[in-house]
Amino acid sequence: MHILFVLAHPEPKSFNAALVQSGKRALESDGHTVEISDLYGEHFDPVEHPRHYADRADNDTFSALAEQRHAYKSGTLAPEITREIERLERADLVVFQFPIWWHSVPAMIKGWCDRVFVSGGLYTSRMRYGEGYFRGKRAMCSVTSGAPADTFVPGGRGGEISQILWSTHFSLHYMGFDVLPPHGSFGIQGHGYRYADDGEFRDGLESAKDRFAHRLLSLDEHAPLQFPSWEDWDDMGRPLNTKNKNAKEALC
Ligand SMILES: Cc1cc2nc3c(=O)[nH]c(=O)nc-3n(C[C@H](O)[C@H](O)[C@H](O)COP(=O)(O)O)c2cc1C
């Protein structure tokens, strides 16, 4: 396998960065090849903006969707977007590594999706979900948190992990990936890398790295998450099952 890590953390000495390095070592020693997209390290700009489009479809009004389509078709995408797409195309598995920030993904990950999943190139009205551009590839989120694992359950203080990651997972499904269940390294108390002198905490970090390496080497043990796709919707994208057939009427 060829694995791409997409790392979103501003500190090279962070636990997130250390997880990627230990995951890379484990995968390479198992015969795989690994590439890292270090978004902060490479100064990736996550803010979609007219400044990224040298050759505009419309100089008067900025439509991100129209400009993305035009840049893709005319070969004028920003170089960092072309680089990210090429990395994705090489990969069999994409692992997104990031801390949970404000019960969600860091803005860097959200903005990477906004810019890299190029409209009119990597998705169209039909080339989505089960027909998505990246079908046949797998993706997985690996998250760290300050709060402990037991709090990421329905009603828990951390918030339900499936809700925290839902929009990212659904976007990856939209792009055609098989989305693997997420991996969590929980209870990484804020400044993990500063705890190097605290023996007990350091041992906890080491075991979290071992768990991650083990997960990466046993991916086939986990079936991809199940999401609805074209066959589950009517022409308008409404769910076909009876339970939801009145959902439209229920909306105010
Ligand atoms: C802006 C910000 C928001 C955060 N929000 C959360 C949160 O919602 N839930 C949580 O458990 N931890 C939260 N944290 C803690 C981080 O998840 C934690 O510091 C990180 O996972 C530790 O890994 P690191 O040492 O690699 O940064 C937040 C941290 C920051 C900086």
The ligand as a Gaussian input file, in Angstrom:
#p B3LYP/6-31G(d) Opt

LIG

0 1
 C       -8.361000      25.643000      20.057000
 C       -8.407000      24.357000      20.805000
 C       -9.630000      23.744000      20.996000
 C       -9.697000      22.517000      21.658000
 N      -10.921000      21.896000      21.770000
 C      -10.991000      20.661000      22.335000
 C      -12.243000      19.963000      22.389000
 O      -13.277000      20.424000      21.902000
 N      -12.260000      18.733000      22.983000
 C      -11.122000      18.169000      23.525000
 O      -11.194000      17.058000      24.045000
 N       -9.914000      18.804000      23.460000
 C       -9.829000      20.031000      22.887000
 N       -8.611000      20.666000      22.792000
 C       -7.403000      19.959000      23.273000
 C       -6.673000      19.276000      22.112000
 O       -7.487000      18.321000      21.481000
 C       -5.404000      18.617000      22.653000
 O       -4.592000      19.662000      23.111000
 C       -4.658000      17.844000      21.580000
 O       -5.429000      16.769000      21.126000
 C       -3.345000      17.315000      22.170000
 O       -2.495000      16.865000      21.120000
 P       -1.169000      17.690000      20.758000
 O       -0.285000      17.580000      21.984000
 O       -0.578000      16.981000      19.570000
 O       -1.594000      19.105000      20.478000
 C       -8.515000      21.909000      22.175000
 C       -7.286000      22.553000      21.990000
 C       -7.233000      23.750000      21.316000
 C       -5.891000      24.409000      21.110000

